[in-house]
Every structure is written in C-alpha cells, then in structure tokens.
C-alpha cells in the first residue's frame, strides 16, 4: 500500500517511508530548517584537456572534524562529477563563500548545468599553490586539502581531508547561508 504525506501526491516516490518510517520529503523538510554555510569545492581534473580542467561544486554539508591534525569533511553525492574526481585525485580546495557570492553558489549548484569550463569562465580566483584548485577571490576563507579517507554513507560519500593550507583573504561581510531551500544572509 502506497502511503503519502500532505506535501506529495500518491505517485510521488519520496512519499514512501523508509523501513524506519521517515519519508524523503519529511527528512528534507527537517534538514531544510538547519542553517548551513555555503562553500565551493574545487579540484583540477588532469584528464580534462591538455592542461587539465577545473571542476567545482556548491556544498553545504561541510564541517570541521579535527584540530590535531586539521581535518575537514565534505559530503558528496555518490556518482557526482566531484565524487568521481576526488576518488582519483586527492588534492582539492574549498572557498567559504561570502554573502555577496550568491551568484557563484547558484551557478555551481545548477542541475543540467553547462560545462565546468564555462562555469569558471568569469569567476575571479587564484590557483592554490598546494592543491592546484581554483580558490575564489573574495571568499571569507580558503582551504587546500588532501583526501585522507572516504566513507560511503547511504547515497553520499563523506570525504575527509587534511587541511594543508589556509588563507583568510578578508573578513568583510558575512557568510552565505542556506536555509529553507534558499540562500540567505546572516542577520
């Protein structure tokens, strides 16, 4: 028997609760009430073109894991371009986006988006000296990481990276936040 929630019709696959009784819709709605900072994860794909190519992805599931050694974790959808790349390439970068970088976040979060080359075309950034990844100019902070561990967790992979370099280019403005399905400003 197909069970539904008020938010979805009888044909919606997300309305079917998992064995534990929570549907995808219910879980998404609960998690949408948790505000999160927005980052851009970047890496260099050496197989893309004669000089390699840049790949980027917006993420909100990013946390500090350890101070000693300095470790961070990002959650990537299994089979995504970034997940596939970081399974092969251990070096990557993170740009903690500021409230005035909503356009960058939206661009790299689009489904069915244009090529990575076009996504990076007019983004002001510098190439990380350690990772070779693009780090966005004007970000609140940038980190360069090397993958230490990958953990499969349901339909995502948790990538734990050792932080090899940090830059704090500026502290002007607040962070870009994601809350209730949209980008927000703190305050």
N, C-alpha and C positions, 0 to 999 in steps of 0.2 A: 504494500500500500504506500502510495506517494504522500509524504507529509509536506505541508507548505507552511511558510510564515506569511505574515501580513504584507511583507515587503516584496514578495515574489509570487508569481503565478504557479499553477500546478505543473507546468512543463519545465520550470527552472531547475537545473541540476544542483544549484547552490542551495536550494531549499531542503534537500535531503540531508538529514542529520547524519553525522558520522556515528560509529558504534557508541561513542561516548555521549551522544545526544546533542552536540553543538553543530549547527549548520555553518557553511562557509559564510553566509550572509551575516549571521549572528556574530561570528568571530571577527569578520571585517569591521562591523559596526562598533564592536567593543574596542578594537585596536585603533580605530579612527579617533577615539577620544583620548588617545595618548599622544601628546605633542612630541615631535621629534625634530632635531636639527637636520638640515639637508646638506649632503655632500655630493661632490662629483668624484667618482672613482675613475682613474685613467691608467692606461697601460699602453705600451708600444708593442705592436704585433710585427715581429721581424719578417714574417712571411708575406706581408701586405706591401706589394710594390718593391721597387729596387732599393729604397732606403727605409723600408718598414712603414707602418701606418699607425696612427693614433686611434685608440678606441676609448670611448667614455660612456659612463652610465650614472644616472642620478640614483642615490640611495638614501634611505632614512634609517635603515637598520644598521647602525654603526655605533660601536661602543668601545670604551677603554676596557681592557681586560686585565692588565698587569702594569705595575710601575717598574718592577725589577725582575725580569727585563721589561722594557717598554713594549707592550703588545696591545694591538687593537684588533677588532673583529668587524667584518662586514658580511652581511647575508646576501647571497646572490641566488637568483632563481636557477635551478638546475637546467642545464642546456642553453642558457642565455649566452650571447656572444662573449660577455665578460667572464662568465664562469668557465667557458671552454678555453678562453685565452689564459686565464690565471691558473688553469690546470697544467699548462705548458710553460708559461712564463712566470717566474717567481717575483719579479720586481713590478711595483705599482705605486701610484700616487693617489693622494686624497687632497681635495680642496674643500675646506669648510666654507660653504657659501654664505655671503652676507645678504642682508635683506634687500639690497638693490640688485641682486643677481638672480632674480626670479626667472627672467627670460632664459638664462643658461640652464637652470634646473628643468624648466618645461621642455626645452629643446631636446635635452638628453633623456627625457622620460617618455617621449612620444612613442606610441606603438606604430609599427609600419613606417618608421622614420626613414629619412634619406640616408645616404652613405655617411660613414663616420668622417670621411674627408671633408664633406660639405658641412657637417656639424661643427667641426673645428675651424672652418674657414675664417670667420671673423671674430674668434674668441681670442682676446688678449691673454697671453700666457707665456710662461718660460718653461724650458725643458729642465726637469730635475737633474742635478749633477749626479745623483746616485742611481735613480731609477730609470732615467731617460723618459719618464712620463711627463705629459703636459700638466703644469700646475697653474691654475687660473690666477691671473693678476687681480688684485683687489679682494681676494678671499681673506677671511678672518685669520685662517691658519692653513698651512700646507704641511703634509707629512709624506715622507717617502718610505715605503715598506718593502719587506721581503717576506714572502709566504713561509710560515713556519709549520702550519698544519691546516688541513682541510677536513671538515666534519660534515658528512651528509646528515641533514636533519629534515625529514619529510621531503617536500618539493623544493627545498633550498639547500645550498652548501654554505656552511659557515667557514669563512676564510680568515684565519688568524695570522696576522702579520707582525713581524718585529719592526718597530719604527727605527729607521736608520738615520733620518734627518728630519728636522722640524724647522719651519720658518714662520715667523709671526709678522707678516708684512704690514699689518695695521690693525688697530682696534677701534677704528671709526665705524659707527653704526652698529646695529645688532645683527643677530643671526637670522637666516632664513629658516622659518619653521614650517612644518607640515602638520595640519590639524584638521580633522573632519573632512578629509578629501581635498583640501586646498592648501596653497602656500599662504603663509601668514607672516606678520611681523610681530616681534615680541613687544608686549606693552599695550 
